[in-house]
């Protein structure tokens, strides 16, 4: 009999769901949004529909991330640090340092044999996060994809002195008006972000292999700037947005297997595949 395990990573900007047994069977990635933060059930239903599985066939559900308490049908909530550590190790077993660049925060995680032994986080300022890049892209009138490509076309990055999002936006617009090229500006933004991220993560004593995850891993310009700071290439999982959800599913699988190995009943919460009502 097949057993299935689900992991949900409710981020501040994106919600991710993974269903797996020995391997990942399906996944769903959707915007979290102000209203959707209570609709994790809809994303779960979409993942189940892909596999044509009833919810009762899921052995264990683990929720993680910013909004993990908003999942009334989860059997357990586990911190995103633990879930990212487990998920990254699944994709890249040699990982020793993780740099996770999300929409509203940036995390550095130090690993030892797949477990988190230390971490650092920037969750009080947009600088060094996906939101910082989004604001600058909007100010320049270009897409996030264009930003990454543009920054690789120059070796003359314009220095950006402000790391505060508001002041950095003003500085970028001002430099553009004085004739600084778009490519130089974008490269400068990536360099400023990389400097801030590196400074935070370096407190953990960075060790190879370094793995970059989250939405930031999809920005080739930012990844290249980080590699320049580190002095060597980083690794990127095949699914950089799914490491947290994958880790959650794997930890759920381990909980079930440990209970079975000890001959103990698997303790699960009452299943309610419905929207969270904590905001009503």
C-alpha positions in Angstrom: 0.0 0.0 0.0 1.4 3.4 -1.0 1.6 6.1 1.6 1.6 9.7 0.8 3.0 12.7 2.7 2.3 16.4 2.2 4.3 19.4 3.0 3.0 23.0 2.8 5.3 26.0 2.9 3.2 29.1 3.5 5.5 32.0 2.6 4.7 35.6 2.9 4.4 35.9 -0.9 4.2 32.4 -2.3 2.5 29.2 -1.0 4.1 25.9 -2.0 2.6 22.3 -1.7 4.5 19.1 -2.3 3.0 15.5 -2.2 5.5 12.7 -2.1 6.1 9.1 -1.2 9.7 8.0 -2.0 9.9 10.8 -4.5 8.1 14.1 -5.3 4.8 13.1 -7.1 3.4 16.6 -7.6 3.7 20.2 -6.5 1.7 23.4 -6.6 3.1 27.0 -6.4 0.6 29.8 -5.9 0.8 33.5 -4.7 -0.1 33.7 -1.0 -1.7 37.2 -1.2 -3.6 39.0 1.6 -6.8 37.0 1.1 -5.1 33.7 0.1 -3.2 33.4 3.4 -6.3 31.6 4.8 -6.8 29.4 1.7 -4.1 26.8 2.0 -6.8 24.2 1.6 -7.4 25.4 -2.0 -3.8 24.8 -2.9 -3.8 21.4 -1.2 -7.0 20.5 -3.1 -5.3 21.4 -6.4 -2.3 19.2 -5.6 -4.6 16.3 -4.7 -6.6 16.8 -7.9 -3.4 16.4 -10.0 -2.9 13.0 -8.5 -6.6 12.1 -8.3 -6.1 11.3 -4.6 -8.6 11.8 -1.8 -7.3 13.7 1.2 -7.9 10.7 3.4 -5.0 8.9 1.5 -2.5 11.4 2.9 -0.7 9.8 5.8 0.7 12.9 7.4 0.7 16.6 6.7 3.3 19.1 7.9 3.0 22.9 7.5 6.0 25.3 7.6 6.8 28.8 6.8 5.5 32.3 7.7 1.9 31.2 7.7 2.1 27.6 9.0 -0.4 28.3 11.7 -3.0 29.1 9.0 -3.2 25.4 8.0 -6.0 23.8 10.1 -5.6 20.4 8.4 -1.9 20.0 9.2 -0.9 17.3 11.6 2.1 19.3 12.8 3.8 22.6 12.3 7.6 22.7 12.0 9.9 25.7 11.7 11.0 26.7 8.2 14.7 26.4 9.3 14.3 22.7 9.9 12.3 22.1 6.8 14.6 24.0 4.5 17.6 22.2 5.9 15.9 18.8 5.3 14.6 19.8 1.8 17.9 21.2 0.6 19.7 18.1 1.7 17.2 16.0 -0.3 18.1 17.9 -3.5 21.8 18.5 -2.8 23.2 16.1 -0.1 26.6 17.9 -0.1 25.1 21.2 1.1 26.8 22.8 4.1 25.4 26.4 3.8 22.0 27.5 2.6 21.1 31.0 1.4 17.4 31.3 1.1 16.2 34.5 -0.5 12.4 34.9 -0.1 9.9 37.6 -0.8 10.0 39.2 2.7 13.1 37.7 4.4 16.5 36.2 3.8 17.9 33.3 5.7 21.3 31.7 6.1 21.4 28.2 7.4 24.5 26.2 8.4 24.1 22.4 7.9 25.8 19.4 9.4 24.7 16.0 8.0 21.4 17.5 6.8 20.4 19.1 10.0 20.4 22.9 10.8 23.1 23.7 13.4 23.0 27.5 13.2 21.1 30.2 11.3 20.9 33.9 10.7 17.9 35.8 9.4 17.0 39.2 8.0 13.2 39.6 8.5 13.0 43.2 9.6 14.1 45.0 6.5 13.3 44.5 2.8 16.9 45.0 1.7 18.3 41.6 0.6 14.9 40.2 -0.1 12.7 39.6 -3.2 10.6 42.6 -2.3 13.6 44.9 -2.6 14.2 43.7 -6.2 10.5 44.0 -7.0 10.4 47.7 -5.9 13.5 48.6 -7.9 12.2 46.7 -11.0 8.9 48.7 -10.8 10.8 51.9 -10.4 12.9 51.2 -13.5 9.9 49.8 -15.5 11.5 46.5 -16.3 10.6 42.8 -15.4 12.5 40.8 -12.8 13.7 38.5 -15.6 15.1 41.5 -17.5 17.0 42.7 -14.4 18.9 39.4 -14.2 19.8 39.4 -17.9 20.7 43.1 -18.0 23.1 42.9 -15.1 25.2 40.3 -16.9 25.8 42.7 -19.9 28.1 45.1 -17.9 31.2 44.9 -15.8 30.7 48.5 -14.6 28.2 48.2 -11.7 27.0 51.5 -10.4 27.6 51.8 -6.7 24.4 52.0 -4.7 25.0 53.4 -1.2 21.6 53.0 0.3 20.3 49.6 1.4 17.0 51.0 2.6 14.4 50.1 -0.1 12.8 53.6 -0.2 16.2 55.5 -0.4 17.7 53.0 -2.8 14.7 53.5 -5.1 15.3 57.2 -5.0 19.0 56.8 -5.6 18.5 54.5 -8.6 16.0 56.9 -10.2 18.3 59.9 -9.6 21.3 58.1 -11.1 19.2 57.1 -14.1 18.4 60.8 -14.7 22.1 61.7 -14.7 22.9 59.2 -17.5 24.0 56.1 -15.7 23.0 53.1 -17.9 20.2 50.8 -16.9 22.6 47.8 -17.0 25.1 49.5 -14.7 22.3 50.4 -12.3 20.8 46.9 -12.2 24.2 45.4 -11.7 24.8 47.8 -8.8 21.5 46.8 -7.2 22.5 43.1 -7.4 25.9 43.9 -6.0 24.4 45.9 -3.1 22.0 43.0 -2.3 24.7 40.4 -2.5 26.9 42.5 -0.1 24.1 42.7 2.4 23.2 39.0 2.1 26.9 37.9 2.3 27.4 40.0 5.4 24.5 38.3 7.2 25.4 34.7 6.1 29.1 35.1 6.7 28.4 35.3 10.5 27.8 31.6 10.2 31.3 30.9 8.8 30.3 29.9 5.3 31.4 26.5 4.1 31.0 24.8 0.7 28.8 23.6 -0.8 26.7 26.7 -0.8 23.2 26.3 -2.0 20.9 29.2 -3.0 17.1 28.7 -2.7 13.9 30.7 -2.9 12.8 33.2 -5.5 16.2 34.8 -5.5 17.8 31.7 -6.9 15.9 32.4 -10.1 17.6 35.8 -10.5 20.8 35.0 -12.5 22.2 38.5 -11.8 21.9 38.2 -8.1 23.3 34.6 -8.1 26.3 35.9 -10.1 26.8 38.7 -7.7 26.8 36.3 -4.8 29.3 34.1 -6.5 31.6 37.0 -6.9 31.3 37.8 -3.2 32.0 34.2 -2.3 34.7 33.6 -4.8 33.3 30.4 -6.1 30.1 29.0 -7.7 27.0 28.3 -5.7 24.6 25.3 -6.3 20.9 25.7 -7.1 18.3 22.9 -6.5 16.2 21.8 -9.5 13.2 23.2 -7.6 14.6 26.2 -5.6 11.1 27.2 -4.5 10.1 23.8 -3.1 12.9 23.1 -0.6 10.8 24.1 2.4 7.7 22.2 1.3 9.7 19.1 0.4 11.5 19.2 3.7 8.1 19.4 5.5 6.9 16.4 3.6 10.1 14.4 4.4 9.9 15.3 8.1 6.3 14.1 8.1 7.4 10.8 6.5 10.1 10.4 9.1 7.6 11.0 11.9 5.3 8.3 10.5 8.2 5.8 10.0 9.5 6.4 13.5 6.1 5.7 15.0 5.7 2.5 12.9 9.2 1.3 13.9 8.4 1.7 17.6 5.0 0.1 17.2 3.3 3.3 18.3 0.1 4.8 16.9 0.6 7.8 14.5 -0.8 10.8 16.3 -2.7 13.1 13.9 -4.9 16.0 14.3 -8.5 16.1 13.3 -8.5 16.6 9.5 -10.4 19.8 8.3 -9.6 20.5 4.7 -11.1 24.0 4.9 -9.9 27.5 5.0 -8.4 29.0 8.1 -10.9 31.0 10.2 -8.5 32.7 12.4 -9.0 36.0 10.5 -12.8 36.0 10.6 
